[in-house]
Amino acid sequence: MSDLALNDSMDEAVLYAEKYLEDLLSFFGLNVQVHASADEEVIQLSVPSTHLNGFLIGQRGDNMRSLQHLVGAALKNNNFSHSRTNVDIADYKKQRADRLREKAEVWVKQVRDSSTEMALEPMNAADRRIVHQVAAEYEIVSESAGEARERHVVLKPGATGAEVPADEAPTETE
């Protein structure tokens, strides 16, 4: 990090991130207005739907996560203290989260009705967090198990929903 003081202005970080992403997208010939806002400590960047959605999102959101990482790195390199970003293209992440929430509701109801434990497939921290939240709403115990790429949620019947573990909070790379 350079000797310059950190810029603590969330408003300036939001404007910088918005402009940076718009400039980055213009290299692909895409001139769109990015909607930017701040949600607690995370800069939310929303790209509207275009003919390049598939390319920008990439397989399973890989390209979108890469864009998110680039914006976060640019903020850090320009001494902004707020560098956590969430880039969503054509509401892909929102729709995916909604679908996961629906699946999670089915899973927690199965656990509640059968009174048997259920281990889910490995998923990233942001997805695990959604499952933990749904489990808590239905008063089902949930915990994360496994390491690295094998980390997954285990749902257990119980009277108390689990706290969302600190490591389940989304990061700028997810």
N, C-alpha and C positions, 0 to 999 in steps of 0.2 A: 504494500500500500504506500502511496506517496505521502509526503510530509504535509500535504494540504489538510485542512480541517474537514471533517465530514459535514456534508450538507444535510441538516435534519428536516428540511422542509418537505413534507409529504406532497404538497401542491406542486412544487417544482419537480419532484421525482415523477409524479403522475404525468405532468406535461412532457418531460424528457422521454419517458417510456413510450408515451403515445406517439410522439414525433419520430422516435427511433424506429418503432415498429412500422409506422407508415412509410418511412424512408426505405426500410428493409424490403417491404412488400413492393415498393415501386421498382426495385431491381428486377422483379419478376413481371414487370409491366402491369402491375395491379395498383391503380390509384383509387384507394378507398379511404374513407374516414373511419378511423378506429375510435370506438367509444371507450373512454378511460374513466375509471373512478377508483376510489380508495375504500377498501373494506377492512377496517381495523388496521392491521400492519401489512396487508397484501394489496398490491396494485392490480386491479382487475382490468384486463384489456380484452375487448370484444371486437372481433372482425366480422363484418356482415357477410352474408352468403354471396358467393361469386361463382363464376364458372371454374375457378381453380380450387374449389373446396377440397376435392379428393387429394390433390397435390399438396396443398397446405396442411391438411390434417395428417396425411400419410397413413401407413399401415398401423392400425391400433393407436393412432394419435402420436406416433413417433416424431413426425416432422413438426407438429404443433408443440410438442414438448421441447424440441430443439430450438424453435423460435422463442419459446418462453425462457429457456436457458440463456440464449443470446441477449435478450433484453435485460435479464437479471445481471448478467456479467457486465453489460455496458453500464448499468447503473452503478455497480460496484467500482468499475474502472474509472468512473467519473465522480467518485467520492460521495455518493448518495448513501445515507445510512439506511434508507428504505430501499431494499433491493429484491424483496420477495414479490414475485409476479405470478399471475395466473392468466394465461392467454387462452381464449376460447374462440374457435372459428365456427361460424354459422351455428352457434349453440350446441356444438358437438358434445362438449363436456356436460352441459346441463341435461341434454337428452339422455346421455349415457348414465348419468347419475340417477335420473328419474327411472330408467329401466332397471338399474341395479337396486334401487330402493324397492321397486315392485317385487323383484326376485327375493330380496332379503325379507320382505314381509311374508312371502310364501314359506321361506325357510324357517323363520321364527315361529310361524303358526304350526309347521310340521313338528318342530321341537316341542312346543307347548302341548300340542295334542297327543303326541306319542310319548312324551316324557323321556325321550332318548337324546343323547348327545349327537351333534352333527359337526363333522369337520369339513370345512369348505375348501375349495381349490385355492391355491396361492393367488394373492392379489396385491396390488401396490398399496401404499399407506393411505392414499386418499380414498380408495375403494373400501379398505378395511374400516376406515373411520365411518363411512356411511353405514356399513353393516352394524358396527357397534352402536351407532345412534338409533337405528331401527330396533335392534335388540333391546336397548334401554327403554324405548317407548312401549314395548310389549312385556317388559319386566322379565326378560330372558337374560341369563348370564352369558357374557361373551368375553373371550380372551384371545389374544394373538399368540400363536405358537409357531415355532420354526425359526429359521435364520435366513437372512438375505432373500434370494428369489423364491425360497420355499416358505416364506412367512405367510400364514393363513389365519383365518378366524375359526375358533371352535365355539359353537353355540351349545349351551347347557340349560336344561330346565332349571328354573329357580325363581325365587320371589323378588330378586333384586337385579336390576340391569347393571351392567358393568360400567365403570368409568371409562371414557375414551383414553387409552394410554397416550402419554406425551409423544411417543414416537409415531403415532398414527396421524399426527397433524400434517396436512399437505405441505410440501416444501416447494421451492421454486423449480425443482427438477421434475415434479410430477404434475 
